[in-house]
Amino acid sequence: MKQTTNTILMIRPVAFRMNEQTAVNNYYQKVLDDLLPSTVNAKAQQEFDTFVEKLRGVGVNVVVVDDTLEPDTPDSIFPNNWVSFHENNDVALYPMFAENRRHERREDVLDAVEENGFEIENIVDYTEAEADGFFLEGTGSIVLDRANKRAYCALSPRADEELFIEFCEDFEYDPVIFESFQTVNDERKHIYHTNVMMCVADTFAVICADCIDDKKERKMVLSKLKDDGKEVVLLTEKQLNHFAGNMLQVTGADDKTYLVMSNAAHQSLTEVQINMIEKHTEILSVSLDTIEACGGGSARCMMAEVFLPKK
């Protein structure tokens, strides 16, 4: 079982803006008052296109699907929250916290993946949980160690414990459950997505352990990572504000791997952290300033990994 894939699905935005429905518990979002909505979208498109170009430049296969103007989906640029693609030909669809994000789930996106030569056998659909107010936002809520069949989940309003356990049973993962927090106006608040505070790569992991306030939980998470042979790179909470936790390792040409992140994340890392990472893989970074500010998400959120077998 491989931890990284060579194929990524990305959704090109057409009406990207700050989503007022997600801002209630995503404390990384900001309003760019001085920019017109059309300017925000144009800047996001420019950042998106440069990102795709950089990934393709190192041999990553990027499947790009354009978003549609109707219905209104300001966060469509983050497909990893509504869909995940697995080695056993299964696709999972996830229940979303924000009502306007539920429209992002589109059948034609799955068709586009199949048209690129991948085989989908089953769709495992968790979306009915929305009706009861329970959510689990894909690989935003769940960070997968595919090689060791372990799944990490920081519980939050967007990550329900029972749903997560159900996912782990369906896909045969060992669940690692904890809570992670950030300081917002002197208060400790849940971090909305696990992939903001940790990233699991093939031979290493990047994590802000300081966010796990419960000492027992912190120790448990770190020992699971170490038990699986991962070298652990520790982040500070300040670095999370620059999206340093929001990274993804991908495979490029000739099986060479890259840890993908934004420029802001890259610049926030210390020399020691960079050296630790570069012992394992090359860093690929790209400017995502507009997307990060308005969307409250970064490089990892923009990439849905395709692990499906080829037809």
N, C-alpha and C positions, 0 to 999 in steps of 0.2 A: 504493500500500500504506500503510495507516494504522498508526501506532505505538500508538494507544490505542483502546479499545473502550468502548461504552456498556453492554455486558452482561457481568455477572460471575456466576459460579456460586459459591455458598457452602454449606457443610454445617453444619447446626446440631447441636451436640454433645448427646449424651445421657449419656455416661459419661466425660467429659473428666477426665484426671488426668495426672500426670507419667508418661511412658512409659519404664519402666526399660530397654527394649530400644534406645531411641534415645539415652539419656543417656551411653552409652559414648563417643560422639564428638561429641555436641552439648554444648559446655561452657557453654551459656547456660541450661541447665535447672537448676531448683532444687526442692528438696522443701519444701513449705509444711507443716512438721510440725504447726503449731498449728491446721490446718484439717482438718475431716472431709472424706472424699472427696465426700460429697453437697454439702457447702458449696462445695468447689472447683468442682464441676460447675455448681451454681446460679449462682455468680459468673461463670463462663465464659459461661453462657447469657445472663446479663444483659448482659455486655460485648458478646456477639455480637449480641443483639437491638438494642442501642443503635447498634452499628456499621451494621447493615443499615438502620436507620431514617435514620441520617445520610446514607448513600449514596443512598437513595431520595429523601431530602429535597432533594438537588441534581439529581435527575433521572437517576440511574444505575439501569439496569434490573437488579435483583438476583434471580436464580433461587435460591430457598432450598430445599434438600432436607434432610429430617431424617435424622440418623443412626439406626441401629438398635442395640438393646441387644446383640443377638447377630449376628455374632461380636464379640469384644472388640476395639474399635478406639479406643483413647484419643486418637489423633492425627487422627481423621477431620476435624477442624476445618481441616486444612491440605490441601485437595484439589489444590492446584497441583503437588504432588509426584507424583501418580499419573496425571494426565491433562492434556493440552493440546489446545486447539481451534484449528483453522487456517482461513485464508481459502479454501483450496482444497477445502473440504468434508471434510478429513481430521481424524481424532482420533488422537492418539498416547497409548498406554498404556505406563507406565514400570516398570522393575524397581526394587523397594524394598529397602533395606538391612535394615530391621527386619521380622522375619517377621510380627508382628501388624499391620504397616501394609499388608501385601499384601491383607488382607481389605477394605481400603477401596475397592478397585476393584469398583464395582457397576454392573451393566448398567442398573438402574433409574435411576441418576443420569443416564446418557446418554439414557434415555427421557424423563426430565424436561426435558432441554435440547431434545430434539426436540418435545416437547409445547408448548414455548414458541415454536414456529415456526421452528426452525433445522433445517438439512438436514445430515445426516451421510452421507457416501458410503462412505468407507473408514476402517477402523481399522488403524493401523500399530502393531503390537504388539511391543514390545521385551522383554516380561516373561520370555521363556524364558531370558534371561541370568541370572536369579536362580539357576537350577539350577547354574550354573557359578561363582556368587559374584561376578558383575559387576553393577554398579548404575549407574543414571542417574536421578536423582529430579526429573524434569520441569523446570518453570521455577523450581525451587529450585536445581538444578544448572546450569541453562542460563538465561542472561539474554539475551533476544532483542531485537535492534534490527530489528524487522520491516520498517521502511521502507527500511533500507539492506541488508537480507538478511545481517546479521552476527550471529553467535551467540558469546557469551562464556561460557567455562567454567573455573572454578577446580577443578583436579583434587583429588580427596579420596577417602576410602574409599567415598563415595556418588556419585562422578562418574568413571566409567571413560573413559579417552581414546578407545579404539577405538569404544565405543558412541556416544560423543559425535560422532565423525567420521561414523559410520554415519547418525546422526540428521541431520547437516548435509548429507550426500549426498542422503538421502531428501527433505528439505524445502528443498534448494537454498539453504543458508546458508553463508557464509564462516566457518570456525571460527577463533576466537581462544582459544588455550589457554595457561593459566598456572597458577601455584600461589599460594595465598594462605594466610597464617598469622596466628595470634593467640598472645599470650603467656598460657600457663596454668601457674601455679606455676613461673615463671621458665623455662619451656620453650616453644619455638616449635612449635605444633601446627597441623595443617591446619584451616582454617575449613571447616565441614561443608557449607555451601551457598553458592554464588556470590551468591545474592540477599540474603545477609546483609551482604555488603560492597560491593555495587554495585547501582545502579538506572539503567536507560537510559530516558529520557523522549523526547518528540518533538524538542525543540531543545536539551536539556541532559542531563547525566549526573551522578549523585552517586556518588562512589566513595572508598573508603579505599585510596589508592595505597600507603600505608605498609605495608599487609598483604602487598604483593607484594614479597617479600624480594629476589628476583633483579632487579638494576637493569635488565638488558636487557629482561626481561619487562615490568617496570613501564613502561619507556619505550615499548615496543611497544603495550601496552594503551592508554596515554594518547594516543599518536599516532593510533591507529585511531579513538578517540572524536573527537579534534579534526579528523581528516580528514573525518569524517562531519558536521562542522559543529556538534558539540555543545559548549556551554559546560560546562566541567568544574567541579563543586563538590567540593572535597576534604574528606573527613571524617578525624577522628582515630580511632585504635583505641579510645580511651575512649568515643567517641560510638557505636561499634558495640555496646558493652556495653549501650547504651540503645536498640538496634535502629534506629539512625539510617540504616543501609544498606538496611533492609527496607521499601522504599517502592514504590508503584506509581502511575503516572499513569493516570487514567481520564477518560472523557468523560461529562459530565452533560448537562443540558438546554441547548438552543441551542448545541450544540457547544463549550460551555465546558469547559476541562479542570481537573482537580484532582490534586494530588499527595497521595496518601493515605498516612498514617503514624499511628503511635500517639502519644499525648500524651507518653510518655517520650522518644520520638525527637524530637518537636517541641521539647520543653523543653531537649534537649541541644544543639540547634543554636545557633550564634552569630548575632548580629544581621546580620553580613556574609553568612553563608550563607543566612539567611532572605531577605534582600534579593535575593541572586542568584537564588534559586528563584522569588521572587514577581515577578521581571521576566518570567518565562516562564509561570507558572501560579499558581493559588490553592492554598494548603495546606488540607487537610482532615484534622484529627486527632481521635482518639478514644481513650478510656481502655481499655487492654488489659492491665492490670497482672497479673491472674491468669493469663491465657492466655500472656503472655510468660514469666512465672516458671516455670510448670509445663511449658509446651509448648516453650519455647526457640525459639519462632517468633513473628512479629508480623503486622502488617497485611497485608504483601505475601503472606505464606504462606497467608492465609485466603481469598485471591481467585483463582479460576481464570478467566482471561479467555476470553470466548467471541467468537471472530472468524469463526465459521461464517457462510456466507450464509443469508439468510432463505429459507424455502421459496417 
